[in-house]
Amino acid sequence: MTDSSSPITLADDERYMRLALAEARQAAELGEIPVGAVIVTASGRIVGRGHNLTEALSDVTAHAEMQAVTAAAQTLGGKYLTGCTLYVTLEPCIMCAGAIGWSQLSRIVIGADDPRRGYSSLTVRSPFHPRATVTRGVCAAECLALVQNFFRDRRSEK
């Protein structure tokens, strides 16, 4: 993505999802559930990054998406992220989906579905901005494996 008139390609989506995966790996190294998020402008500028910090901050709202939305709003100087795309390794929960909707992100790219805690298991209609588009399954196997391996390893430690 080099300018706002260039079409977004699968290669663009995979490149930014790999950055979100790097964020998720940072979370895993900290003992956090490995979820990562990156927010990108239409011109391809990364304006927000985040990974789960719920344990480190003792804050149930410190999800990757919330960290990325806050960082992007600070970078851009406003609460609305219209024209930006969120790349997130795991389907957002309903809390994060609400924040994503309020921030007016234009596009949401999801790595792996979360049928147990993801927003789509709890809502009938989309919580996102009415004009937002959603792309699912980008690097899905890698995103899902990261979370599954984290919990498998955690269970084997007990």
Disulfide bonds with the S-S distance in Angstrom:
none
